[in-house]
Every structure is written in structure tokens, then in C-alpha cells.
Amino acid sequence: MKLFYAPGACSLGIHVLLEESGAPYQAEWLNIREGAQFKPEFTAINSKSKVPTLQKDDGSVITEFPAIAFWIAATNPGAKLMPATADGQAKALEATDYAVATIHMQGFSRMFRPVNFAPAEGDHEAVKEKGREIFVKGLAWLDKALEGKDYVAGDFSFGDAAPFYVVFWAKERLKLDLPANVAGFYKRMLARPAVAKVMAAEGLVAA
Ligand SMILES: N[C@@H](CCC(=O)N[C@@H](CS)C(=O)NCC(=O)O)C(=O)O
């Protein structure tokens, strides 16, 4: 199985889950800064031109963070990445979808790619400000979701991977002060051997 990733991108969460799963995998750096995602060699694998992309050993491909995260948890039962109850599974999916679809795609993307939301340069500051507002609101939601818990579904699960990468961006890229429960979650995540291994493999440093 092969994960196409870019260092510090949202694929970081899937990289962590693969490492946590114990399944054998290969991590292939796709240089999205230089446009490798648009080259025919890659679009033949994922026409969406995005990481994370997971290519299974039979050549079939899974795209979209939530789908990949769910599949890794479902196919590696021994790693206990899938919460045992329907309530726990719903919590894991809820946190994954909110982190990817709202905090990342609506918040972070507005801050880093304002042109995708407003073509006129004069509107970019307002777009960035809206993105920051969405991002900060997202962190506040996550803080509440983590109240009295170590991880979003109680025990560590696939549902922690997407919150992890957005919190990594909050702390290391946006230099935001993390709310208390989120700060505790980030510290616990960084202390996990699989996370430390992936951070090192991607050349990432947590301040
Ligand atoms: N909806 C996708 C989002 C993936 C995504 O936005 N990936 C970014 C990196 S964080 C990417 O590949 N960007 C390259 C590009 O847009 O050209 C998912 O859930 O996997």
C-alpha cells in the first residue's frame, strides 16, 4: 500500500493513522509545491490532484481524508482505531468531517488561498479574516468536544487524525494560542510513538 503525501499537509493525519495501524506501507512524497499533483503520472492515480491519496496493493485507490481514515480503521481491527460503539464511531466521524470540511477547507484555505474565494485582490484581507474566524471557532468546538476526554471518542481512534493536523497548523503555522483541552490533546498526540515517527519522517518540528 502506498500513501502519497506532502510534508506537513493534511496527509499528515493519514500518515499517522497508517503508522498507528501497524500495516506495511510506503510513503511517497508528492511535491505539490512544484505541481507534481497535476502531472499525468499522478492524475492517472488521482484525477483530483490531491494528497492524501492511498493506493492499495491491488492498484485501487481511495481518496478523501475521511474515507481513507475510515478504511484504515476498518481494515486493521487489531490496531483498535475504530471506536467500539456506534456513538464512538459517530464522534470520530463528526470530528473528522468538521476538521477537514470546515476548519481546513473553509477556514485555513481562506487564509492561505484567498484567491480561490475572491478573485479581486482588494477582497483578500476580508477573506483571510473570515477564514481566521472559522478556524478559531473550529478550535473552540474541538475544545468542547475534548472536555473530560483524552481523545475525541474517548480512547485514541481514527477520529483524532484530522483534528491533529489542523491543531498542528494552528500551533506551528498560525502560531495561535491553543485552548486548554486542545493543548492537552496536541501534547498527548505528539507523545505517541507513531506520531513522533511520522513527524520525523516528514521533517516536521513541534515548537
Ligand atoms: N477533500 C480532500 C482535501 C485534500 C486537500 O485539500 N489536500 C491538499 C493538501 S492539504 C492538496 O493536495 N493540495 C494540492 C492542490 O490543491 O493543488 C480530502 O479530504 O482529502
The ligand as an SDF file (V2000), in Angstrom:
LIG
                    3D

 20 19  0  0  0  0  0  0  0  0999 V2000
  -11.0990   16.9710    0.3690 N   0  0  0  0  0  0  0  0  0  0  0  0
   -9.7270   16.4910    0.3010 C   0  0  0  0  0  0  0  0  0  0  0  0
   -8.8010   17.6740    0.5830 C   0  0  0  0  0  0  0  0  0  0  0  0
   -7.3680   17.3430    0.3150 C   0  0  0  0  0  0  0  0  0  0  0  0
   -6.5240   18.5970    0.1440 C   0  0  0  0  0  0  0  0  0  0  0  0
   -7.0090   19.7330    0.0910 O   0  0  0  0  0  0  0  0  0  0  0  0
   -5.1930   18.3710    0.0220 N   0  0  0  0  0  0  0  0  0  0  0  0
   -4.2640   19.4370   -0.2160 C   0  0  0  0  0  0  0  0  0  0  0  0
   -3.0830   19.3770    0.7670 C   0  0  0  0  0  0  0  0  0  0  0  0
   -3.5900   19.7500    2.4300 S   0  0  0  0  0  0  0  0  0  0  0  0
   -3.6850   19.2830   -1.6150 C   0  0  0  0  0  0  0  0  0  0  0  0
   -3.4620   18.1750   -2.0780 O   0  0  0  0  0  0  0  0  0  0  0  0
   -3.4280   20.3960   -2.2900 N   0  0  0  0  0  0  0  0  0  0  0  0
   -2.8430   20.3990   -3.5860 C   0  0  0  0  0  0  0  0  0  0  0  0
   -3.5980   21.2810   -4.5260 C   0  0  0  0  0  0  0  0  0  0  0  0
   -4.7140   21.7250   -4.1640 O   0  0  0  0  0  0  0  0  0  0  0  0
   -3.0950   21.5380   -5.6040 O   0  0  0  0  0  0  0  0  0  0  0  0
   -9.5410   15.3710    1.3280 C   0  0  0  0  0  0  0  0  0  0  0  0
  -10.3990   15.2180    2.2270 O   0  0  0  0  0  0  0  0  0  0  0  0
   -8.5970   14.5890    1.2210 O   0  0  0  0  0  0  0  0  0  0  0  0
  1  2  1  0
  2  3  1  0
  2 18  1  0
  3  4  1  0
  4  5  1  0
  5  6  2  0
  5  7  1  0
  7  8  1  0
  8  9  1  0
  8 11  1  0
  9 10  1  0
 11 12  2  0
 11 13  1  0
 13 14  1  0
 14 15  1  0
 15 16  2  0
 15 17  1  0
 18 19  2  0
 18 20  1  0
M  END
$$$$
